Amino acid sequence: MTPEKDDGFGALKRYIEQNLKIQCSNYKEDYIKRRLLSRMRSTNTSAYDEYLKYLREHEPEHDVLRKALTINVTEFFRDTDVYDLIRKEIFPALFKGRKTIRIWCAGCSTGEEPYSLAMILSDMMAADKSISGQIFATDIDEVVLKKAKDGIYSEKSMGKLSETQMHRHFTKLADGTYQVKPHLQSLIRFRPHDLMSGQPISRFLDMISCRNVTIYFTEKQKDELAKTFYTALVPGGYYVMGKTEYLGREVEGLFIPVNSIQKIYRKKE
Ligand SMILES: C[S@@+](CC[C@H](N)C(=O)[O-])C[C@H]1O[C@@H](n2cnc3c(N)ncnc32)[C@H](O)[C@@H]1O
């Protein structure tokens, strides 16, 4: 099904921007339209103005649409090779120069990515009591952030974790779910943040992991984001992207590839 007419697309976008606080103009129009179409199918509406009317009259649809626009698929240790490199090379390299490291996990969804980083950090801190770290984990979607803060996961989502990791970092609850232990939670600060705001969450960061977030951004928006990350990192700081993401021409000169397959870069000194 395609909407029979385009009428109301502009009004719908304005409504989304004002009420869901998502800047549609920053995303590719095709992408927004595809996501809207899927919601229109589910709500049995066939034109943008009809869907807007539905949205105004059905408060719960706001959350459903927000979720549809900000797809939050994630998992613990997504792309294990990247985490192997972080464990074996990146964190050890960072700790050569300092005792505390600061990491920004941008677009953290329900928390599996920052908790994966925190597990690596926590294991290193257990082996060397003189080192520590802090992870800032942000997402535009406050619903997923709440789940991330709660840190409770189904048994199914624990698939990639070893017995040791599960035992050391999680408590099994009576209903069969797993809750992140306080020592891991204390390494992370969760906060809402829009990556399109142009403002970094902090500065003097040693590493930024922003993975599988920018796939729906326009080229211009991706370049702006890379510049924001550039200003937020310390010289030599690491930028970890998703495996299908890439640096645009305008910004590739700002970073040096560390591993082009795993999409790990360093800010030029
Ligand atoms: C596919 S998930 C990726 C999660 C995790 N980084 C990973 O790789 O597994 C994308 C996340 O980016 C978030 N996101 C999308 N647009 C954003 C924006 N403008 N600012 C911050 N987060 C955004 C979504 O809410 C979603 O949780």
PDBQT file of the ligand as one rigid body, heavy atoms in Angstrom, charges set to zero:
ROOT
HETATM    1  C1  LIG A 301      20.008   0.418  15.720  1.00  0.00    +0.000 C 
HETATM    2  S1  LIG A 301      20.168   1.161  17.296  1.00  0.00    +0.000 S 
HETATM    3  C2  LIG A 301      21.891   0.914  17.586  1.00  0.00    +0.000 C 
HETATM    4  C3  LIG A 301      22.182   0.557  19.017  1.00  0.00    +0.000 C 
HETATM    5  C4  LIG A 301      23.651   0.282  19.309  1.00  0.00    +0.000 C 
HETATM    6  N1  LIG A 301      24.465   1.441  19.060  1.00  0.00    +0.000 N 
HETATM    7  C5  LIG A 301      24.169  -0.892  18.522  1.00  0.00    +0.000 C 
HETATM    8  O1  LIG A 301      24.963  -0.719  17.613  1.00  0.00    +0.000 OA
HETATM    9  O2  LIG A 301      23.777  -2.020  18.812  1.00  0.00    +0.000 OA
HETATM   10  C6  LIG A 301      20.073   2.893  16.888  1.00  0.00    +0.000 C 
HETATM   11  C7  LIG A 301      19.792   3.791  18.080  1.00  0.00    +0.000 C 
HETATM   12  O3  LIG A 301      20.053   5.126  17.692  1.00  0.00    +0.000 OA
HETATM   13  C8  LIG A 301      19.120   5.970  18.321  1.00  0.00    +0.000 C 
HETATM   14  N2  LIG A 301      19.015   7.235  17.575  1.00  0.00    +0.000 N 
HETATM   15  C9  LIG A 301      18.450   7.459  16.358  1.00  0.00    +0.000 A 
HETATM   16  N3  LIG A 301      18.520   8.761  16.035  1.00  0.00    +0.000 NA
HETATM   17  C10 LIG A 301      19.171   9.358  17.079  1.00  0.00    +0.000 A 
HETATM   18  C11 LIG A 301      19.548  10.700  17.346  1.00  0.00    +0.000 A 
HETATM   19  N4  LIG A 301      19.295  11.684  16.481  1.00  0.00    +0.000 N 
HETATM   20  N5  LIG A 301      20.192  10.978  18.518  1.00  0.00    +0.000 NA
HETATM   21  C12 LIG A 301      20.462   9.989  19.397  1.00  0.00    +0.000 A 
HETATM   22  N6  LIG A 301      20.127   8.704  19.206  1.00  0.00    +0.000 NA
HETATM   23  C13 LIG A 301      19.482   8.390  18.056  1.00  0.00    +0.000 A 
HETATM   24  C14 LIG A 301      17.834   5.165  18.300  1.00  0.00    +0.000 C 
HETATM   25  O4  LIG A 301      16.922   5.619  19.275  1.00  0.00    +0.000 OA
HETATM   26  C15 LIG A 301      18.341   3.754  18.544  1.00  0.00    +0.000 C 
HETATM   27  O5  LIG A 301      18.256   3.412  19.899  1.00  0.00    +0.000 OA
ENDROOT
TORSDOF 0
